[in-house]
Amino acid sequence: MNAGERNAAHDVMVAAAREAGEVLRGYLGQLDAARIGRKSSMRDLQTEADLASERLLVERVRNAFPAHAIEAEEETRDADVDPDQPRWFLDPLDGTNNFVHGIPMFAVSAGLIVAGVPEVAVVHVPMLDETFHATRDGGAYLGTTRLAVSPKESIGEAILATGFPYRRGELEHDNLANFQAFFYEARGLRRMGSAAIDLAYTAAGRFDGFWELHLAPHDVAAGALLVREAGGIVTDAGGGDDWLRGGSVVAAGPGLHERIRSKLAH
């Protein structure tokens, strides 16, 4: 994908994510509790807002880039038959539990990957009116402000973020032991309820590092590029490059990444 194609995809998705954010704002506090669905567990919720946001994003991609594939959280997953086909990973409402409970930490997340290479990233946080965005080799930004990861090298000075899986009672590694491993050493630990926001905040240096297990591609496709373009390192929990589909991610600046990763059970 050349720079012109990246920039075109970036501009379309920034506008689409902000539009989807307005859809979510319209649903906030207006949900019909009887129509809130559950997916893999009682904690894994689906709402009318998730579906409306995803349908808008899918329509914008189909109209602008009919040759692109889409892999979204709720309804749309095109067959993955050509590894070189541009593929959008869409999370129309990352932080659904927060949304349902009226907590304003939720996001629209969209990442474009071509032949395994992240090309475009957008994470829009509607209630804060913050749009984090990046293109490969073009830097990561919040609005017009260029982002840089934290330069910290000490876990004792770090604010770290993580999250926990919905099916935590069923999994060998539910991340609680990892949380405990950092509990007494880190300056602070945060659990925001949105991996997309956690990664965007890591790119912005608000968090010094982030790790999580049992994630899906739509959770990390955008945020990983934000962190990398802000000068950070993104791997899976084993230190490899399977962060997109491998289910785990560790993201931090060069001074902290390996210090965090080496403490994780996964």
Backbone bond lengths (Angstrom), bond angles and torsions (degrees), N, CA, C in turn:
res aa  C-N    CA-C-N  psi(-1)  N-CA   C-N-CA  omega(-1)  CA-C   N-CA-C  phi
1 M - - - 1.465 - - 1.528 108.89 -
2 N 1.318 116.44 125.94 1.457 119.19 -179.55 1.527 111.48 -84.97
3 A 1.323 115.73 172.54 1.458 120.57 -174.24 1.524 112.08 -62.11
4 G 1.321 116.56 -37.54 1.462 119.22 179.41 1.515 112.24 -64.40
5 E 1.329 116.57 -41.17 1.464 120.67 178.02 1.525 111.09 -66.92
6 R 1.336 116.21 -40.85 1.467 119.55 176.54 1.518 111.41 -60.20
7 N 1.319 116.15 -46.14 1.464 119.68 -177.42 1.520 111.59 -65.39
8 A 1.330 116.64 -37.87 1.468 119.63 178.05 1.517 110.56 -64.46
9 A 1.335 116.67 -45.19 1.468 120.36 178.70 1.525 110.78 -63.38
10 H 1.315 116.31 -40.65 1.470 121.22 177.52 1.510 111.30 -58.46
11 D 1.318 117.39 -48.88 1.462 120.59 -175.61 1.525 111.88 -65.46
12 V 1.326 115.96 -40.21 1.463 119.53 177.78 1.517 110.34 -62.34
13 M 1.334 117.15 -44.49 1.462 118.92 -174.83 1.520 112.59 -75.52
14 V 1.305 118.89 -33.39 1.471 118.98 174.58 1.525 109.62 -58.35
15 A 1.327 116.77 -46.70 1.463 120.18 178.96 1.522 111.44 -64.67
16 A 1.339 117.38 -42.04 1.467 120.99 -178.56 1.520 111.21 -66.42
17 A 1.340 117.81 -41.97 1.458 120.87 -179.21 1.521 110.96 -64.91
18 R 1.299 116.92 -39.13 1.465 119.65 177.95 1.533 110.45 -67.83
19 E 1.317 116.54 -37.17 1.462 120.56 176.26 1.529 110.73 -64.87
20 A 1.337 116.11 -43.69 1.466 120.00 176.99 1.525 110.52 -63.15
21 G 1.315 116.67 -35.60 1.458 119.82 176.76 1.518 112.67 -60.82
22 E 1.319 116.82 -36.40 1.467 119.74 176.61 1.522 111.30 -67.71
23 V 1.340 116.23 -35.34 1.463 119.57 174.35 1.523 110.11 -60.45
24 L 1.313 117.20 -45.79 1.465 120.83 179.76 1.519 111.57 -63.04
25 R 1.302 117.18 -41.46 1.474 120.28 178.63 1.527 110.66 -59.63
26 G 1.322 116.38 -36.24 1.458 119.68 179.87 1.516 113.35 -67.84
27 Y 1.333 116.65 -28.10 1.462 120.81 179.00 1.524 113.05 -87.13
28 L 1.319 117.90 -21.14 1.462 120.70 -173.56 1.528 110.67 -60.15
29 G 1.307 116.06 124.31 1.455 121.75 -179.16 1.511 114.49 79.97
30 Q 1.350 116.88 0.66 1.468 120.45 -176.72 1.525 112.54 -117.30
31 L 1.321 118.53 11.23 1.461 120.84 -175.11 1.520 111.37 -72.29
32 D 1.319 115.20 144.82 1.457 122.27 171.53 1.524 107.32 -86.46
33 A 1.330 117.14 111.81 1.466 121.20 -175.41 1.521 111.88 -57.14
34 A 1.328 117.14 -31.03 1.461 120.23 -178.43 1.526 112.18 -70.32
35 R 1.331 116.87 -14.35 1.464 120.58 -177.58 1.526 112.38 -108.58
36 I 1.320 117.10 12.37 1.459 120.54 174.82 1.524 108.26 -84.72
37 G 1.318 116.86 117.68 1.459 121.30 -176.47 1.514 111.91 -93.04
38 R 1.331 115.13 168.02 1.457 122.79 177.84 1.512 108.71 -126.99
39 K 1.334 115.61 142.18 1.462 120.81 -176.59 1.529 110.37 -108.30
40 S 1.316 118.47 -98.59 1.466 119.69 -173.50 1.510 113.87 -77.29
41 S 1.338 117.52 -19.56 1.462 120.70 -178.76 1.511 108.73 -160.25
42 M 1.337 116.00 176.82 1.469 120.84 177.12 1.523 111.66 -63.56
43 R 1.332 117.14 -20.14 1.461 120.89 -178.09 1.524 112.87 -90.36
44 D 1.329 116.88 -18.17 1.459 122.45 -172.79 1.529 108.40 -94.83
45 L 1.315 116.70 96.31 1.461 122.22 -169.53 1.526 111.81 -99.71
46 Q 1.336 114.55 155.41 1.458 122.37 172.77 1.521 107.99 -135.53
47 T 1.326 116.44 133.72 1.459 120.85 -177.58 1.523 110.88 -124.55
48 E 1.331 114.61 170.25 1.464 120.51 173.61 1.520 110.85 -58.63
49 A 1.325 116.19 -32.08 1.462 120.38 -178.64 1.520 111.33 -67.53
50 D 1.346 117.17 -42.81 1.473 120.31 175.90 1.532 110.32 -53.50
51 L 1.334 115.41 -48.74 1.458 120.50 -175.07 1.525 111.64 -68.03
52 A 1.328 117.17 -42.30 1.460 119.89 -179.29 1.526 111.19 -65.06
53 S 1.324 116.48 -41.45 1.457 120.26 178.53 1.518 110.88 -64.65
54 E 1.341 117.08 -44.98 1.463 119.60 -179.67 1.529 111.28 -63.10
55 R 1.318 117.63 -43.14 1.464 119.83 -178.68 1.518 111.24 -61.72
56 L 1.331 117.05 -37.16 1.462 119.85 177.35 1.525 110.40 -65.26
57 L 1.330 117.28 -47.25 1.461 120.84 -179.28 1.525 111.07 -61.17
58 V 1.324 116.30 -44.55 1.465 120.30 -179.86 1.525 110.56 -61.69
59 E 1.316 116.42 -43.03 1.466 119.51 179.30 1.526 111.37 -61.70
60 R 1.321 117.37 -41.93 1.463 120.09 -179.49 1.533 110.90 -64.93
61 V 1.331 117.13 -41.10 1.462 119.74 178.52 1.522 110.80 -67.07
62 R 1.331 117.14 -45.93 1.473 120.19 -179.65 1.529 111.16 -58.58
63 N 1.327 116.38 -41.61 1.463 120.13 -178.03 1.521 112.00 -68.82
64 A 1.333 116.74 -41.85 1.461 120.42 -174.90 1.521 113.16 -84.89
65 F 1.349 116.41 -33.76 1.466 120.82 -172.95 1.530 110.07 -137.44
66 P 1.304 117.73 71.22 1.474 119.77 -175.08 1.523 114.02 -62.04
67 A 1.326 118.18 -19.40 1.463 120.72 179.66 1.527 112.73 -86.59
68 H 1.326 117.32 -5.32 1.457 120.49 -178.96 1.528 110.50 -86.22
69 A 1.317 116.42 145.35 1.461 122.00 173.44 1.526 109.85 -89.49
70 I 1.330 115.20 160.12 1.463 121.29 -179.06 1.521 109.01 -132.01
71 E 1.318 115.32 135.53 1.461 122.42 171.93 1.527 106.59 -129.84
72 A 1.314 116.23 101.87 1.457 121.64 -175.26 1.521 110.32 -113.12
73 E 1.328 115.87 166.69 1.459 119.64 -172.87 1.521 113.48 -70.30
74 E 1.328 117.63 -39.34 1.461 118.97 -165.90 1.523 114.81 -96.85
75 E 1.330 118.04 -59.29 1.464 121.12 -168.28 1.528 115.13 -120.99
76 T 1.306 117.70 -29.36 1.465 120.48 -165.92 1.521 111.44 -109.72
77 R 1.321 116.22 121.39 1.466 120.60 172.91 1.514 108.67 -145.77
78 D 1.318 116.32 102.10 1.454 121.56 177.67 1.523 109.95 -72.31
79 A 1.321 116.18 149.14 1.457 121.10 178.47 1.525 110.36 -59.46
80 D 1.311 115.31 139.84 1.463 121.51 -177.98 1.525 108.29 -99.88
81 V 1.331 115.85 77.92 1.469 120.78 -174.25 1.522 112.74 -104.76
82 D 1.323 117.61 -18.21 1.459 121.33 -178.26 1.524 108.37 -126.60
83 P 1.330 118.51 107.72 1.470 120.08 -176.47 1.517 113.52 -64.47
84 D 1.324 117.58 -17.37 1.460 120.62 179.85 1.531 113.30 -91.39
85 Q 1.324 117.49 -6.22 1.463 120.35 -178.91 1.526 110.26 -72.05
86 P 1.324 118.41 129.91 1.459 119.67 174.97 1.527 110.41 -55.47
87 R 1.331 116.93 134.49 1.461 121.75 -173.35 1.528 109.42 -135.52
88 W 1.324 114.86 122.32 1.456 121.81 177.11 1.530 110.34 -90.41
89 F 1.312 115.48 131.71 1.462 122.40 173.04 1.524 107.19 -107.40
90 L 1.324 115.67 113.78 1.463 121.41 -170.68 1.521 111.10 -115.73
91 D 1.312 116.19 128.10 1.462 122.00 169.48 1.524 106.59 -118.17
92 P 1.320 117.20 103.00 1.466 119.96 -171.82 1.514 114.03 -73.40
93 L 1.337 116.80 -20.00 1.464 121.20 178.64 1.524 107.48 -155.32
94 D 1.315 115.72 88.82 1.458 120.55 178.28 1.528 107.47 -88.91
95 G 1.322 115.08 114.31 1.453 120.45 -173.42 1.518 111.22 110.67
96 T 1.333 116.34 39.38 1.463 120.00 -176.03 1.522 111.93 -61.61
97 N 1.335 118.17 -38.93 1.466 119.35 178.02 1.524 111.30 -61.11
98 N 1.321 116.57 -42.69 1.471 119.31 175.13 1.527 110.20 -58.36
99 F 1.327 115.43 -46.86 1.465 121.29 -177.74 1.530 111.33 -58.12
100 V 1.328 116.27 -48.04 1.460 120.80 -178.43 1.522 111.47 -60.88
101 H 1.313 116.68 -34.33 1.464 121.17 -178.09 1.526 112.81 -91.72
102 G 1.322 117.54 6.90 1.455 120.80 176.91 1.512 114.45 76.64
103 I 1.331 117.43 17.83 1.466 122.03 177.79 1.532 107.42 -89.38
104 P 1.322 119.12 126.06 1.467 120.31 -167.79 1.521 115.68 -79.43
105 M 1.323 118.95 12.74 1.466 121.19 179.70 1.525 109.94 -95.03
106 F 1.301 115.81 84.99 1.462 123.02 175.42 1.520 108.02 -147.42
107 A 1.326 115.73 161.59 1.457 119.21 -171.43 1.513 111.76 -147.63
108 V 1.325 114.66 161.04 1.463 124.49 165.85 1.524 106.16 -102.99
109 S 1.335 116.66 127.71 1.455 120.26 -175.84 1.522 110.01 -127.44
110 A 1.332 116.54 134.62 1.461 121.23 179.92 1.515 109.80 -144.99
111 G 1.328 116.17 125.29 1.454 121.06 177.01 1.512 110.54 -128.12
112 L 1.319 116.62 138.53 1.464 122.78 178.06 1.522 108.76 -108.99
113 I 1.326 115.84 124.81 1.462 121.74 179.95 1.525 108.65 -123.86
114 V 1.320 115.17 134.11 1.461 121.87 -179.39 1.528 108.35 -126.92
115 A 1.326 116.95 120.39 1.464 122.39 179.73 1.525 111.47 52.30
116 G 1.329 115.67 40.50 1.447 121.40 177.87 1.512 115.30 81.74
117 V 1.315 117.85 0.82 1.466 121.96 -176.75 1.523 109.98 -108.38
118 P 1.343 119.05 122.73 1.465 120.46 175.59 1.528 110.46 -66.18
119 E 1.328 116.45 130.16 1.465 121.25 -175.26 1.534 112.51 -115.02
120 V 1.336 116.84 -38.42 1.465 121.27 -174.85 1.520 108.50 -141.28
121 A 1.325 116.57 142.02 1.459 121.65 177.62 1.519 110.27 -140.61
122 V 1.330 115.00 137.14 1.463 121.59 173.76 1.524 108.26 -139.98
123 V 1.319 116.67 127.21 1.458 122.73 170.74 1.524 106.92 -128.46
124 H 1.328 115.14 115.26 1.464 120.91 -177.36 1.522 109.29 -112.86
125 V 1.327 116.57 127.75 1.462 123.13 -179.45 1.530 107.26 -108.16
126 P 1.330 117.60 96.71 1.466 119.92 -167.71 1.527 115.21 -59.52
127 M 1.328 117.19 -43.84 1.460 118.94 -172.95 1.525 112.84 -73.75
128 L 1.312 117.92 -16.00 1.465 122.22 174.38 1.528 111.62 -103.72
129 D 1.334 116.57 -4.07 1.463 122.63 -176.89 1.528 111.04 51.42
130 E 1.328 115.15 46.08 1.460 121.28 178.31 1.522 109.13 -115.75
131 T 1.325 116.02 128.01 1.462 121.57 178.30 1.516 108.91 -120.87
132 F 1.319 115.76 110.85 1.457 122.87 175.73 1.531 107.58 -93.04
133 H 1.312 117.54 135.18 1.462 118.98 -175.49 1.520 110.32 -152.56
134 A 1.334 114.99 153.94 1.460 120.66 -178.20 1.510 110.28 -156.63
135 T 1.328 115.16 154.51 1.455 122.80 166.68 1.521 108.26 -128.52
136 R 1.316 116.17 150.95 1.463 119.44 179.84 1.520 110.91 -57.69
137 D 1.315 115.78 128.63 1.466 124.60 -179.84 1.521 112.78 66.39
138 G 1.338 116.27 10.69 1.463 119.19 179.73 1.511 114.72 -112.40
139 G 1.332 116.55 -0.76 1.455 120.20 -179.15 1.511 112.45 89.35
140 A 1.321 115.13 165.34 1.461 123.12 176.90 1.519 108.70 -114.35
141 Y 1.336 115.51 144.12 1.459 120.58 -172.72 1.522 110.93 -139.79
142 L 1.322 114.52 152.33 1.459 123.06 162.92 1.514 105.15 -112.86
143 G 1.329 115.96 106.83 1.458 118.55 -170.20 1.518 108.84 63.22
144 T 1.340 116.36 -118.64 1.466 120.89 178.85 1.524 112.19 -105.02
145 T 1.328 117.47 2.98 1.467 121.70 -178.14 1.523 110.36 -91.72
146 R 1.318 116.46 123.26 1.465 119.70 -179.31 1.527 109.98 -72.87
147 L 1.324 115.78 140.75 1.455 122.35 -175.25 1.523 111.24 -99.01
148 A 1.345 114.49 152.05 1.466 121.68 174.03 1.515 108.19 -144.86
149 V 1.330 116.07 137.48 1.458 120.14 179.64 1.520 110.24 -69.41
150 S 1.314 115.19 165.32 1.456 121.91 179.01 1.531 110.90 -64.45
151 P 1.339 117.15 140.22 1.463 120.03 176.43 1.523 113.45 -88.56
152 K 1.312 118.67 3.73 1.465 120.76 -173.58 1.519 111.76 -63.13
153 E 1.326 114.05 150.89 1.461 121.45 -179.18 1.518 112.28 -122.91
154 S 1.319 117.98 -6.28 1.459 121.64 -176.65 1.521 110.74 -113.81
155 I 1.333 116.29 127.31 1.460 119.79 175.55 1.521 109.97 -62.25
156 G 1.309 117.27 -31.90 1.460 120.24 179.44 1.504 113.98 -63.47
157 E 1.322 118.28 -19.66 1.461 122.54 178.27 1.523 112.20 -103.86
158 A 1.333 116.70 5.16 1.462 120.70 -168.79 1.516 113.37 -101.87
159 I 1.325 114.41 143.70 1.463 122.56 164.29 1.523 106.59 -98.92
160 L 1.326 116.64 116.30 1.454 122.04 -177.72 1.520 109.97 -111.00
161 A 1.310 116.26 153.62 1.468 122.03 179.73 1.517 109.95 -126.08
162 T 1.312 115.53 150.76 1.455 121.68 176.18 1.517 109.31 -155.93
163 G 1.313 116.15 -174.92 1.463 121.74 177.01 1.511 108.62 -153.51
164 F 1.333 115.48 175.25 1.456 121.35 -175.89 1.523 109.73 -130.00
165 P 1.322 117.36 145.15 1.473 120.50 -176.58 1.522 111.79 -73.05
166 Y 1.333 115.69 154.39 1.462 120.75 176.84 1.523 111.07 -63.03
167 R 1.336 116.99 -38.90 1.472 121.33 -175.40 1.529 110.79 -94.92
168 R 1.315 116.28 42.39 1.456 119.24 -170.68 1.523 114.12 -64.88
169 G 1.317 119.01 -21.30 1.454 120.47 176.84 1.507 113.94 -79.60
170 E 1.344 116.79 -6.82 1.459 121.26 -174.28 1.526 113.16 -111.62
171 L 1.325 118.36 -3.45 1.452 122.04 -169.47 1.525 111.71 -110.57
172 E 1.324 115.47 147.56 1.468 119.42 179.39 1.522 110.92 -65.49
173 H 1.304 116.55 -44.67 1.463 121.09 179.38 1.527 108.41 -112.70
174 D 1.327 116.25 98.88 1.458 120.12 -177.56 1.523 112.49 -94.87
175 N 1.341 117.64 4.85 1.454 126.08 175.76 1.521 113.50 81.65
176 L 1.315 119.06 -5.17 1.456 119.72 -179.87 1.527 111.33 -66.45
177 A 1.334 117.14 -41.30 1.460 119.66 178.72 1.527 111.12 -63.25
178 N 1.331 116.78 -36.91 1.467 119.70 176.73 1.522 111.03 -65.21
179 F 1.310 116.71 -41.85 1.462 120.76 177.27 1.530 109.89 -58.23
180 Q 1.323 115.65 -45.33 1.458 120.04 179.65 1.524 112.13 -64.35
181 A 1.343 116.57 -32.49 1.459 120.12 -179.02 1.524 112.21 -64.24
182 F 1.326 116.76 -27.70 1.459 121.10 179.18 1.529 113.12 -99.45
183 F 1.306 117.32 -10.12 1.468 122.08 -167.30 1.525 112.64 -57.55
184 Y 1.313 118.21 -45.95 1.459 121.02 -175.97 1.521 113.32 -88.45
185 E 1.332 117.15 -15.16 1.462 120.15 -175.94 1.522 113.38 -95.42
186 A 1.318 117.51 -41.55 1.467 120.46 -174.69 1.522 111.58 -73.48
187 R 1.312 115.70 152.18 1.464 120.39 174.52 1.524 110.97 -62.20
188 G 1.331 115.88 -36.94 1.454 119.99 177.91 1.510 110.73 -164.93
189 L 1.330 115.51 153.09 1.457 122.63 175.77 1.524 108.56 -123.02
190 R 1.315 116.53 138.09 1.458 121.21 -178.12 1.520 109.67 -127.46
191 R 1.338 114.62 145.88 1.460 121.47 176.47 1.526 106.51 -132.59
192 M 1.330 115.97 95.53 1.461 121.20 -170.74 1.516 113.22 -83.75
193 G 1.346 117.16 -23.34 1.455 119.71 -178.82 1.507 114.23 88.64
194 S 1.332 117.61 11.81 1.464 122.16 178.11 1.514 108.28 -150.29
195 A 1.320 117.28 109.39 1.461 120.43 179.57 1.526 111.38 -63.28
196 A 1.325 117.06 -33.66 1.463 119.92 178.97 1.524 110.91 -62.38
197 I 1.322 117.23 -43.27 1.463 120.62 177.05 1.518 110.51 -66.87
198 D 1.329 117.56 -42.57 1.464 120.67 178.97 1.524 110.94 -56.17
199 L 1.322 117.53 -45.08 1.459 120.97 179.81 1.522 111.46 -68.78
200 A 1.325 117.33 -40.35 1.464 119.98 177.60 1.520 111.08 -63.01
201 Y 1.319 116.18 -41.00 1.463 120.22 178.65 1.525 111.43 -68.29
202 T 1.315 117.13 -31.90 1.463 120.03 175.14 1.524 109.96 -67.78
203 A 1.320 116.77 -41.54 1.464 119.88 176.08 1.515 111.77 -60.37
204 A 1.323 116.45 -35.22 1.458 121.39 -178.05 1.522 113.42 -82.97
205 G 1.337 117.42 -4.50 1.454 120.18 -177.71 1.510 114.63 78.89
206 R 1.324 117.40 6.02 1.463 120.46 175.89 1.530 109.92 -71.06
207 F 1.321 115.85 -41.80 1.459 122.09 168.47 1.523 107.66 -101.97
208 D 1.316 115.47 145.20 1.459 119.89 178.52 1.518 111.80 -86.32
209 G 1.326 117.49 -16.85 1.448 120.92 177.32 1.507 110.84 -174.43
210 F 1.324 115.43 160.48 1.460 122.28 -178.56 1.509 109.25 -145.88
211 W 1.318 115.91 139.25 1.468 120.90 169.66 1.523 108.77 -139.71
212 E 1.297 116.91 153.80 1.458 121.31 172.54 1.527 109.22 -162.55
213 L 1.324 115.17 153.35 1.461 123.22 178.43 1.521 109.39 -113.05
214 H 1.333 116.23 160.73 1.470 123.21 172.20 1.532 111.85 61.54
215 L 1.305 115.78 44.42 1.459 121.34 176.77 1.530 110.31 -99.30
216 A 1.331 115.56 162.64 1.458 122.74 176.75 1.528 109.52 -106.57
217 P 1.341 117.80 161.63 1.462 119.77 -179.00 1.528 114.11 -55.12
218 H 1.344 117.20 -39.46 1.464 118.29 -178.50 1.524 112.58 -66.60
219 D 1.341 117.47 -18.24 1.466 120.53 178.04 1.523 112.29 -73.35
220 V 1.332 117.35 -30.12 1.463 120.85 -166.80 1.525 115.05 -121.64
221 A 1.322 118.86 -12.89 1.469 120.98 -172.09 1.521 112.15 -58.24
222 A 1.315 116.97 -41.38 1.465 119.93 -179.68 1.523 111.38 -80.05
223 G 1.320 116.39 -49.66 1.455 120.18 -174.06 1.510 113.93 -61.41
224 A 1.324 117.28 -34.23 1.462 119.64 -179.96 1.524 111.29 -62.09
225 L 1.328 117.04 -42.42 1.465 119.31 178.59 1.525 110.82 -66.67
226 L 1.320 118.21 -38.16 1.461 120.18 175.99 1.523 110.60 -55.04
227 V 1.341 116.23 -48.30 1.467 120.20 -178.00 1.524 110.63 -64.43
228 R 1.314 117.38 -45.54 1.461 119.83 -178.99 1.520 111.75 -62.68
229 E 1.323 117.20 -42.63 1.462 120.11 -179.50 1.524 112.48 -72.37
230 A 1.338 116.64 -15.27 1.471 121.11 174.73 1.526 111.40 -92.26
231 G 1.334 117.04 7.27 1.451 121.06 175.72 1.506 114.82 96.19
232 G 1.333 117.97 9.28 1.450 121.65 -177.91 1.510 113.58 -94.62
233 I 1.327 114.41 177.91 1.460 123.12 179.14 1.530 108.13 -114.94
234 V 1.320 116.38 135.55 1.462 122.48 177.10 1.521 108.11 -128.71
235 T 1.341 115.95 124.60 1.462 121.40 174.86 1.519 108.50 -139.46
236 D 1.332 115.31 176.35 1.452 118.69 165.89 1.532 107.92 -80.24
237 A 1.327 116.69 176.11 1.464 119.95 -175.16 1.514 112.85 -66.39
238 G 1.321 117.64 -20.81 1.449 121.08 176.88 1.510 113.84 -85.68
239 G 1.327 117.21 -1.52 1.457 121.79 -178.76 1.508 114.29 90.96
240 G 1.339 117.25 2.61 1.456 121.60 179.37 1.516 112.68 -91.13
241 D 1.322 115.32 -169.18 1.466 120.91 -174.72 1.521 112.79 -105.66
242 D 1.329 117.32 19.15 1.465 120.59 -177.95 1.526 111.31 -94.75
243 W 1.308 116.64 42.50 1.470 120.51 -177.55 1.527 112.43 -75.20
244 L 1.340 118.51 -22.58 1.460 119.84 -176.84 1.523 111.29 -73.59
245 R 1.314 117.08 -52.03 1.466 120.46 -175.82 1.530 112.96 -113.11
246 G 1.311 117.47 -2.05 1.452 120.21 -176.92 1.513 114.95 -79.28
247 G 1.335 117.50 -12.06 1.456 121.37 173.78 1.504 115.54 93.05
248 S 1.334 118.49 -9.17 1.467 119.92 179.43 1.514 109.40 -133.18
249 V 1.331 115.25 155.24 1.460 119.85 179.44 1.520 109.21 -148.23
250 V 1.330 115.34 142.15 1.461 123.13 171.62 1.520 105.94 -130.33
251 A 1.331 116.51 126.36 1.461 121.28 -176.67 1.525 109.21 -136.49
252 A 1.321 116.54 130.57 1.459 121.40 -179.66 1.517 108.71 -170.40
253 G 1.327 115.41 173.45 1.444 120.26 171.83 1.519 110.75 -70.54
254 P 1.339 117.33 165.61 1.471 120.72 -177.96 1.523 113.64 -58.54
255 G 1.308 118.29 -27.48 1.454 120.69 -177.85 1.505 114.87 -76.37
256 L 1.334 117.42 -17.95 1.462 120.86 -175.33 1.520 114.40 -120.86
257 H 1.310 117.71 -18.71 1.462 118.85 -169.52 1.524 112.75 -55.08
258 E 1.318 117.31 -52.92 1.461 119.37 -176.32 1.527 111.32 -70.67
259 R 1.307 117.82 -30.43 1.466 120.63 176.53 1.525 110.15 -62.50
260 I 1.316 116.78 -39.41 1.471 120.37 177.71 1.522 110.18 -72.27
261 R 1.320 115.81 -51.59 1.461 120.48 -173.42 1.526 112.26 -59.12
262 S 1.316 116.75 -38.71 1.465 120.53 -174.45 1.516 113.05 -68.78
263 K 1.328 117.79 -16.37 1.471 121.01 -178.96 1.531 112.89 -92.16
264 L 1.339 117.74 -4.33 1.447 120.86 -169.98 1.534 112.66 -88.79
265 A 1.305 115.60 135.78 1.465 122.25 164.14 1.514 107.53 -95.13
266 H 1.331 116.42 132.63 1.465 119.35 -173.83 1.509 112.18 -147.04
